[in-house]
């Protein structure tokens, strides 16, 4: 395996930083208080990135400078931010810099969550793409792939409705960080969209909806307009309430501190299988009643035109002779997919034998043509694997063989990608 010095010799255009074991351990200790393993790992990766780049920025500033690098908005706000979104921010004087880490090996683009771009009080002047390489042999490192400005991201970047991000090809980033430090103090922000003002009652209704911890990524609730989501989380008090509701509720069922250890992924998977997550009642779908996080495909299409081709492909492959109903849930697996989201889709139809026929598929969303390689899709009953399929390098979707169940039957669908997993429990 290549060492950091090997990478530095091969890639002389980028800045490489050695990760300190002590900082990694400290980041992990601070990342255990979240509602699910994905949020825990997201917090860990971001804190590792933040702690090292805070020092790096400070070292780059002139000794005579009165400026210093500090966490934005403050250290106390980090848990509530990292519970819901990827990225952290540094403030140097009046300049804000957002750090966007990823573990993706072949980085093709910088993908910035919309929150860091379109919320006035969060938006930065600069955005840095950071590739984090966590090595079990204590040779972990980070590569600074380049940076862009808010103005460039808004004018040249592409907005992706499906996962609420702005993306910019990696080759359009500036690799010379001397230019960033030379222009500190200049403001590179474009105009912001109009802000929405929430009443206290509206905020509490949103908090009640979004506190459901079976929804791993509340920011992808596309039935809630982004402007309302932005108004909620940009308010420090309401965002903290959301964090408290999600974390306290989850701790009443399972300890995230116990299941989030990166050294014990088997424990993560086994506990997730047995977690008492809310069942999705499929019989209610025929009355157009969907559990939180799930929506009918027609509803999603009205909100997100980018999913049109995906929904058409799914309908074409799931057409049955009996009247049926389709449901979709968007899933954000965070760093492991470099910000990419997936669509878990179920097609139901009622057969003459009173059984419900079920087809399960997983699709990429947004601009992605293919699923990540080695994504596993499993059908479970009472913890036993009934079906399993794994994606290859150029699979546009994967699906389980159609199966049937009587009213009262329960089953689970599980997705696994490397060290991450998530599970959805269903009843008919």
N, C-alpha and C positions, 0 to 999 in steps of 0.2 A: 504494500500500500504506500502511496506517495505521502511524503511528509510535507509540512508547511513550506520548508525551504525548496522542495521540489516544485511545488505549485508556484512559488514566487519566481523561480528561475524560468519556468515555462511561460507564465503569464506576467509579463513585465509592465503591462499597461494599467493594471488595476492595483489598488491598495489592499494589502492582506494584513490581517491582525490575528495574532495568536490569542486563543481564548484561555483565560486563567481558570484553573480548576476551582479556586476559592470563590470566584465570582459566579461560576456556574452553580456551585452548591448553594450559595446565598440566594441566587435567583430561584432555585427550586424550592427553598424553604419559604419564599414569599409567594409561591404560585399554587399552594395547595388549597386555597379557600375559594373554590369556584364550583359551579353547579354541575359540571360534567368533565370527564377526562379531556375532551377536546379543548374546552376553555382553559383547563389547567395547563395543557401543553402549549396552547397559544400564549398564555401569560408567561410561561417559562422561556419560550423562545424570544419573546419580545423583551423580557427583562435582561436576558443574556446580551442581546443586541444593545439595549439602552445603556447598561452599565459600562460596557467597553467603549462605546462611542462618546459617552459623556467625558470620559478621560481623554479620549483621542482629540475631541474638539478643544478641550482645555489646553492640551499640549500645543495645539496649532496656533492658539491665540498669542499675540506678542506679549512678552513679559510685562511691558509697561502698560498694557491695556487694562482698563478698568472693567472690561466685560468679562463675564464668566458663563460657562454652560450650565444650565439647570433644567430640571424636569419641568415640562409644561403639561397641564396647569400646575400640578404639584404632586409629590410622591403619594399623598393620601388619596388622590383621585384615581391612581392607577388601577386598583382592583376593579372598580366599577366600570372603567373603560375597557380593560382587557377581558372582562366577562362577555362583552358584546361585539368587539371589533378588533381587527388586526391593526397593529401599528402603534407607535408611541411618538411623542414629540419632545424636542429640545428647544429651549429658548435661549438665545444669545443676544442680550440687549433687547431690542424690539423685533428681532428677526426670529421667526419660527421655522423649525426644520422637522419634518416628519420622517421617521425611519420605518421602512416597510421590509421586514425580514421574510425570507422564504428558504425552504430546504430544497427547492426544485434544482436539479442538477443542470439541466439544459435550459437556462432562463431565456425566454424569448421576448418577454415584455415586463415592464413595471406595471403592477396592478394595484391601484390605490383605492381603498374603500371610499365610497361617496361621502361619508361623514367627515373625512379629513379634507374634503375639497369644497363641499357646498354648505357647510355650517360655518357661518361667519366667524364665530368665536373659536373654532377649531382649526380653520384653514391655515396652511403654512405658506411661507415664501418659497421654500425648497422641499423636494421629496427625494429621498435617497433609497435606491434599491440595494438591499443587503442580502447576500447569499451566506447562509449559516451552514457550516459543515461540522456536525457533531460526531466525533470519532470516539469509539469505545476505548481506543488505545492512548487516550490523553493527548492527542494531537489535533484537537478541535481548532477550527479557525473560522474567520469571517472574511468575505471578499466584498469590497465596496464596488458595485458594478457601475455606478454612475449616478447622476442626479438630474432632476428637471425642476422647472419652476411651476408655480400655480398657473401662471399665464400660459405657458406652453402646454400644460396638461389640459387646460380648458379649451384652448384653441386648436391644438393638434391631436390631443388624445381622443380616444373613442369611448363613449359611455356605453356600458353594458347593463341593460335593464335587468337581466336575469339574476345577477348577483350584486347589483348596485355598486359598480366599480368604474373607475376611469383607467384605461390602459394606454400605454405608450410603448412602441417597439423598443427593445433594449438598445438597438443601434442609434436611436435618436437621443439617448441620454448623453450628458457631458461627463467625460471620464476624468478630466483635469480638475481636481478639487481645489487647486490654487485659485481658480476663478471664483469658486463659491466664497472662499475667505476674503478674496479681494473685493467682493461686492456685498459683503455683510452690511446691513443697515439700509440697503435699497429695498424697496417693496416691489414684489413681483406678482401681485395678486390682481386677478380679474374681478369683474362684478359678481355679486352673489345673487342667487334667486331670492324672491320675496320670502320673508319668514312668516310662519304661522304662529299666532298666539293661542295657546291652550288655556281653557278655564281649568280650575282645580278639579271640577267634576269630570271633564274630559280626560285629564291626566290620570285620575284614579281609575277610570274605566280602562284606559290603555294599560296601566300597571297591572290590573287584574288579569287582562288577557295575556300579556307578555310574560307574566311570572310563571307560566306553565313550563316546568323544566323538561317536559318531554319534547318541547321545541328547542333543539340545541342552538339554533341561530335565530333569535327573535328579529334581527335586522332584515331577514329574508321573508318576513310576513308581508307578501306583496299585496294583501288585501288592505293593509294599512299604508296610506300614502307616505312617501318619504318625508314630506314636509311636517307631518304630524309626528313621525318617529324622531325627526331631527329636533323638533321643539321639545319633545320629552327628554331626550338624553342630553341636550345642551344645557338643561337646567340641572345644576349640581345636586339639588335636593331630591328631585324626582329620579335622577339616574341612580343615586345612592339607594333610594327606596326600591327600585327595580332590582338592583344587586342584592339587597338584603332579602327581598322576597324570594328570589331564585335560589340563593345559597342556603337560606334558613330552611326553605321547603325541602330542598334536596338532602340536607343533613338529617332531616327527620326520617329519611329512608335509607341512606347509605352515606358513609363517610368518604368524601372526596379525597381527603388527605391520605386515606388508606389505599385508594384505587388508582391514584395518579402517578405512582412512582415509575419513572421511565425505565427503571431496571427490572420491573416486574410486569411485563405486558400480559403475561398469562393471567395474572390476577385481575387486570383491567377487563379482559375479555370475559372471564368467568363471572365476575361480579355484575357486569353489564347484562349478561344473559339472565341472571336471577333477579335483577332489579325490578321492583314493583312499579314499572311504568304504566301509565294509564292505557287501557285497552282502547283500540279504535274499533267502534261498533260498525261493521260493514253493512248490516241490515238497514241502518239509518240512512245510508247513502241513497237508497232508492226513494227516500223522502227528501232528498237534497239537504240532509243534515250531516255536516262534516265536523269531526273532532278538530280542535285547535291545531293549526299547522298543516291541515289538509284542506284542499279545495277541489271543486269540480274543475275539469279542464276548461270548460266554457268560461268560467269565472276568471281563471288565470289568463286566458287569451284576451279578455276584455281589458285586463290590466297590463299585459306584457306581450306586445306583438312579436317580440323576438322568439317566443316559444311556439310560434305558429307552425313552422315546419316540423318541429319535434312532435307536437300534438297531432298533426296530420299523419305522420309516420306511425304513431302509436295507434291511432284510430284505425288506420288501414290494416295493421297487423292484428288488431284485437276485435275486428268486426265479427259478430256472431249473428245467428239467425233469430235469436231471441232479443227482446229489448234489454238493454244493459245500461250501466253507468260507469263512468271513469273518474278516478281521483288522482291527484298529484300532490307530492310534497317535495319542496326544494330543500336540499341538504347541503350545508356548507361544512366541509371537512378541513377548513382552515389551511394551516401551513402545508399539510401533507399534499394538498393539491395546488399549492401556489395561489390560493385564493379562488380556485375553480369550484363551482357548485355542481351538484348532480340533481337529477330529477328521478325520484322513485315514483313509479306509476302503476296503478292497479286498474284492471278492467274486470267488471263483474257482470254476470248474466245469470238469469234464473232459468234453470232447465225444467223439463216436464217432470222429472223425478223429485222435484222440490229441493234439489240441491243447488247450491250457488257455485257456478264455475268461475275460477279466478285465474287471471293471467297477470304476472308480475314482470315488469321491465325496469331497467335503469338506463338513463340516457345522460349524455353530457349536456350542458346548457350554454347559452351565450354564443360566443364565437368558436367554442371548442368543437371540433369534428369528431374526436375520438375520446373514449374513456381512458383514464389512467390505466396503465398495464398492471395486471395482477390484482385488480379489484375483485373481491369475492362476494357473491350473492348467494345466501343460504336460506333455505326453508326449514324451520325448526318446529317440532311438536314435542312438548314436555322436555325440552332440552336435547332431543334427538334430532340429528340431521337427516331430513328426508330427501332433500335435493341440494345440489351445490354446483355452481358454475363460476368460472374465473375468466376475466377479460384478457385478451391478447393485446398485441402492440397496436393494432389498428381496428379495434372493434368500435363501431358507432353506437352500439347498445348491446346489452346482454339481457337474457330473459330466462325464467324458469319454465319448465313444462307446465302447461295448464293443469290445474288440479281442482277438485270439487270438495265441498263440505256441506254438512247438514247444519241447520240452525242449532246454535249452542256449541259448535266446534270452535276451538281456539288454536291459533298457530302464531308463529313469529317469523319475521323477515329480518335477516341480519346482513349488514354490510361490513366488510373488513378490507382495510388497505394498510399494509405493513403493520405498524403498531396501533393503529386506530381501529375502533369498531363502534358501531351503533346498532341499536335494535328497535324494531317497532312490533308491538304486540297487538294482535287482532282477534276479534271474536265475530262470529257470524250470527 
